[in-house]
Amino acid sequence: MTTVLFAERALLAGGWARNVRLQIDTAGRIERIESDAGSAGAERLHGPLLPGMPNLHSHAFQRAMAGLAEVAGDSADSFWSWREQMYRLVARLLPEQLETIARQLYIELLKAGYSSVAEFHYLHHDLHGHPYAERAELSLRLARAAGEAGIGLTLVPVLYSHANFGGQPPGAAQRRFVLDVDGYLGLLARLRPVLRRNGQHLAQGFHSLRAVTPEQIAQVLEDSPIDGPIHLHIAEQQKEVDDCLTWSGRRPLQWLFEYCPVDRRWCLVHATQAQPEELARLAASGAVAGLCPTTEANLGDGLFPAADYLAHGGRFGIGSDSQVSVNPLEELRWLEYGQRLRDRRRNRLARLERPAVGAVLYQAALSGGAQALGQPIGALEVGRRADLLVLDGDDPYLANSEGDQLLNRWLFAGSDRQVRDLMVAGRWVVREGRHADEERSARAFAKVLATLSATHFASAAR
């Protein structure tokens, strides 16, 4: 049975429209859109209609440690000291706990306005570093959690083999991550039919240039059973840049563009330390910069030069990464605010043809996110999946705003509480700000947190 919806205001692929009637087929795709239409026989939406936001970079398990690393230790606290806290969590995390954490996270993402997520997954083995009997055990747990929550999923299992550039052997704390190329390709082959049956998507990835060798990258690109997006952490911290220079005489982005066929399939996550010539080359490649401003700020990584990148026509999307924030508004807001703080000027991420910063941010993140996830999402147009976000039409700020002004109001003065309803693939998963499974999920998540917190602090005490 088809679904017919009516919105008084909607952000379509071609811009804002009024009195919009959408018809959604039984597969959850938009099959017809009319503007200046009537509402007879349609469900009337209770607020402005937008496309749901893609989240292009998530480490679901890290939601369990959000806030636990905010205690000063040494004056040189950085990503590298934070990583030790993450390793302590990894050393104790069980499959059923991972599934519970992921389900809770995905519900939180949906309630905040994300309709799909790319899960960058490198936790492959058991507590001792041995493969599970089902080698895709932890990947399948994530897929199941996404299915239960109702979020669109692109699972990105990643190859992680080494501790640093030059093929240095991994440490004991990394034993749960490590795969060789044959094991990695086997994992992709195992997951591909399962995810396809679930209506979920599969991408491939390399954890970072320090975690794989050039030969491994070449072999995976040659032999991979999938032809989807390719994700990679790159140039996130200055130490990574320095180590890459020592190893190769080139900065990470320089090395990547010289030795890999970077194109629109690639999502380069962070790229925080990008130099001007690297920005230009990244933009020209058509790849997506995967930006996670709240995580990059939390870890002290630095500021991605987004204003300069946008001037080159670069494409970007946003992700929640370490899950210190699960709110797309915060990612977009702090992407802009970081540029303002750096430049001591306002309204940095705008275009001459579209001066409203909120509109530029939102639509760029929709487009870049859809590209990075390899899903038919990111716009309200015929043939796309019906991932729809309805804002609260009774909110006084939104009720009295039109067009791009509405996006500016929401992004810079609003909150996730103004997300009223969310549809994924033609099915409502959030109604009136509530997810049907949120109470049960929260109770299970609280139990997992209690268990993990007890073991985390016991480990820290030792």
N, C-alpha and C positions, 0 to 999 in steps of 0.2 A: 504494500500500500504506500502510495506517495504521501509526502508531508508537504503542506503548503503553509508558509509563514508570511506575515505582513509586518513591515517595519516602517514607521513614519520617517525615520532617517537611517540611512545605511551608507557605509563607506564601500563603494563598489570599486572594481579594478580601474575604472575610468574617473573616479572621484566621487564626491558626495552626491547622493540622490535622495529624493523624497518619495514617500508612498510607494515603497518597494515591495513587490510580491515575489517570493522565491518558491520554486517547486523543487523538492528533493526526492530523488528516486529511491527505490528499495535497497540499493547498494550504498546509500549514503552520499551520493554525488549530487551536485547542483545541476539540474537539467533544464531549468528555465528561470529567467530573471526579467521582471517588468518594472519599469519606473512609472510614476504617475498613474498607478493602478488602484483598483479597489480592493477592499479587504474582505469581501463576501466569501464565506467558506474557508477562510484562512485563520490560523492561530495568530492573534495580534500580540506582538512582542511589546514588552513593557519598558522600552528604552531604546537608545541608539544601538545600531547593529554594526559590529566590526568583525573582521576575520580574527580567529584565535591566534595567539602568538606562538611560534615555534621556539623551543628551547634547544639550542644546538650543542650544548655541552653540559653533561651532568655526570657526577660521580655519586650515585644514590647513597652508597653506604656511609659517605662522609656526613650525611645529615645527623647521624648518631653522635658525632663529636663536635657539632657546631657550638661554639662558645666555650669549649673546654680548653682551648689553647690561648685564651686571652689573659694569661697570667705571666707577668714579666719574670724572665729568668736571667739570661745573660744579656748584656747591653747590645749584643749583635744579633738578637732574635731576627729571624728571617724565614723565608720559605723552608730553608734547610732544617731549622730547628722545629718548625711546625711539622715537617715530614716525620720526625721521630715520634711525635704524638700520634700521627696517622698510622705509623707502623705498629704501635702498641694496640690500636683498635683492630687492625688487620690480623694480628696474632691470635685474636680471640673470637673472631666473628664466625658464626655457624651458618649453614645454608638457610635454615628456617628464619634466623634472625635477619639475614640479608633481605629475604623476601618481605618480612614484616616492615623493615625500615623503608624499603623501596615503595611498597604499597602506600604507606603513610606519606612519604614524600610526594608521590605522584598525585595523591588526593590534594595535598597542599598546593601543588603547582596548578592543578585544574582550578581550584577555588581562586587563585590569584590571576587567572587569565591565560595561562599556557595551555594549549590544546594538544601539543605533541612534544616529544623529547627525544634527543639523541643521547643514548646512554653509553658513555665512553668507558668500556669495561675491561679492566686488566686483572681482576681477582679471579684466577682460574682454578686453583688447586686447594687441597684440604690444609688443615693447620700445620701439617708436617711437610708440605710442599709436594705431596703426591697427587696424581690425578684421581678424581672420583671414579667410581665404577661407571657412572654416566659422565663422560668427559665434559659434557656441556652443562653439568649440574647447576652451576651458579648462573650461567647465562640464561638457562631455562627458568630459574627462579625469578630473574628480573622480568622476563617475558610474561610470566604468570602474574606477577605483581602489576605490570602495566595493563594486562587484560582485565584484571579484577577492578582496578581503579577506573579504567575506561579511557586512558590517555593513548594517543597515537604514539607508536614507538618505532624509532630506528635504533636497533641495537648495533653498537660499534665495538665488537671484540677487538682488542688490540694486541699486537705482538710486542712482547717485552722480554728481552733475553739477556741484557747486560747492565752493568752498574754505571758505566760511563763510556765516553768516546773511546774508540779503539778496541771495542770488544772486551772491556774489563769484566771479570767474572762477577756475577751478582752476589750480594751479601745475604746473610741468613734471613734478614728481615724482608727480603724480596722474594723468598722462595715460593710464595703462593702465586706470584705473577708470571713465572718464567715458563716460556714455551720456545721450542725451536720452530723452524719454518714448517716442517712437516706436520708437527702437532697443531700449529696455527691453521694451516690450510685444511687439516682434518676437522678442526672445530668449525670453520666456516661451512664446510660441506655438510656437517651434521646439522647445523642450525638453519641452513637455507630452506629446506622443505617445511620444517616445523613453523618457522616464522611466516612463511608464505601462507600456510593453512590458516594461521591465526589472523591474517590480514595485517601483519606487522612487516617491518622492513629491516634489511640487513645491509650494513656498510662495513668497510674494513678500515683498519687504522694501525699506525705505529705509535707507540707511546711517546717517543721523542727520538731525536737523532742520537742522543747519548745511550739509548736503550736498545738500539739495533745497529747492525753494520750496513754499509752500502750494499754488500752482496745480498744480505737478507731482504733489503728493500727491493732490489732488482728482481730477486726470485719471486717474492710475493706478487709484485706487479705483473710478472710474466705468467705465473701459474694460478692466480686467484680464480676461484670458481664464480665470483660475482663481479658485476660491472657497475657497481654503485659508487657512492661518495667515498673519499679517502680522507681520514682525519688524522691530525698530527699536532701534538704540543710542540711549540717552537719559540725560541728566543724569549722565554718568559722572564728569566732572571739574568743578571749580569754575569754571575759565575758560569752559567751555561754558555754565554757568549765567549768568555775568557777561555773556558776549557775547549770549546770548539776551535778557537783560534790557535791554541797550543797544538791541538791534534791535526788540523788541516790547513792552517794558515788562512782560513776564511771564517767569516761570521756565519751563524746557522742559516740565515735566509740566503746569504750568498751561496753557500755550499748547496743548498736545496735547489736553487734555480739553475745552478750549473750542471747538476747531476741527475735531476729528476724531471719528468715531463709534467710540470705543474700546470694545471688548467682548471676549468670550471668544476671538475670533480673534487677538487681539493678543498678542505676546510683547515686553515692554519690557525690553531687555537693560541690565543694570547698575542704573539708577535710583539710583545710589549716593548722590546728593545730595538724595534725596526728603525733603520736609518733612512734619510730622504730617498736615496737611490733605490733602497729595498722597497719602500712604500710604493714608488712608481712602478716597479716591476711586479709587485704583488697585485696592484690595481690592474695593470695591463694583462695579467694572466687570466683574469676572470674568476680566480679563486675567491673564497669567502674568508675574511678575517673573523675568527670566532672570539668575540670579546666578552669578558666576564668581569665587569668593573668592580662589583662588590668583593669578589674573591681576590682580584688583583690588588685592590686596596687593602683588604684584610691581611694579605700575605706580604705587603710592602714591596710588590713587584715593580711598581712604577706606572707611568701613564702611557698608554698607547696614543700616538700622535694622530688622533682621529680627524681633527680639522684638516690637517695636511693630506691625509689619506682620502678624505671625501673630495678634496679639491682635485685629486687625480681621477675621480670617478670610481673609487674603490667600493667594493661590496662588503657588507658586514652583517652579522647576526649576533644575538646575545645568548648567553647561557648562565645557568646558576652554579655550575662548577662544584665548589666545595660546600654549597648549600648554607652559607652563612646568611643568605637571603634567598627566598623563594618567590620574589616579587618582580615581575618584569618592569614595573614602574621604576623600581630602585635601580635596576641595571641601566635603563635608558636615561634616567635622570642624572645618575652619576657619571655616565659616559659624557654627557654635556657639561656637567659641573666640573669635571676634571679638566676639561679644556679651558673653561673659564678661569679656574684657579691658576693654571699654567700661564695663560696669556693675559690675565688681568683685564679681560674684556668679556662682554656678554654675547649670547646668541651666536655661538661659534659653529654649530652644526646645522647650518641652513643653506639654502640654495637661492640664487637670484630668482629663479622661476617659482620657488615655493619658500617664502621667508618664514613660515611658521615652523619653529624648531621641532615641536612635538610631532607634527605631521611628517616631517622628514625622517625623524628617528623611528617612528612607528612603522612607516611603510618600508623603509630600508631594512629594518630588522625582520619584517614579514618576508620580504623577497629573499634576502640572504639566508634566513633561517630555512625557508622552504627548499632552497637550492642545496644547502648543506645536509638536510635530512633526506633528500631524494624522495619527498612525498608530494602528492598533488594538492598542496595547501598554499596558504599565504595570500589568498585573494578571494573575493566574492565574485566569481565568474563561472559561466557554464563549463562543466567538465571537471571543476575542482571538487575536492572533498568538502563536505559541508561541516567545516570546523568554524563554529559561529560563537561570538562573544556578545552578550547583551548587557549593556551598562544600565544602571538604575535610573530609569526615566523620572523618578520622583526626587532625585537628588537636586537641590536648588541650583548648584553650580552648573550641572550638566543640562538641566531643563532650560536654562537661560543662555545656553551657548549654541552656536551654529558652526558647522563645518570644521575647519581646521582649528578654530578657536576652542572647540570642544576637546580636541586632542591635547591642546596646550593646557587647558584647565585640568584635565585628568592626569596627564603625565607630570605636571609640575606642582599641582596643588591638591591632587587627589590621592586615593589609596585603593588597595585591593578590595576594600569594603564596598566599593561602587561596582564591582563585578556582580551582576545579578544572576545571569544564567550562562551556561556554557554547553555547547553541543559539539560532539566529536563524531564524525562520520554519520551524521544524521540522527544521532541519539543524544538526548539530553543527559548529561552527567552531573551538572550542577543546576539546581533550581532554587531561586530566591536565596542564593548565597550558601546553599547547603548541598553536601554530597550524601547520597543515601547510605553510604557505608562509613561515614566519618567517625561515628561514636565507637563502633566495634574496632575500627582500625586504630584509633587513638588509644584505646585500652590495651590492645596488644603491643603497640609501640611503647607505651609507658612501661610495660613489663620488661621489654627488651632493654630499654634505657637503664632501668634499675639494675639489671644483671650486668650490663656492660660497664656502667659507671662504677659498680663495686669492684669489678676486676681491673678496670683502668686505674683507679686510685690505689688499689693494692699493688699493682705493678709499679706505679710511680713511687710508692713508698719504699719498695725494695731497691 
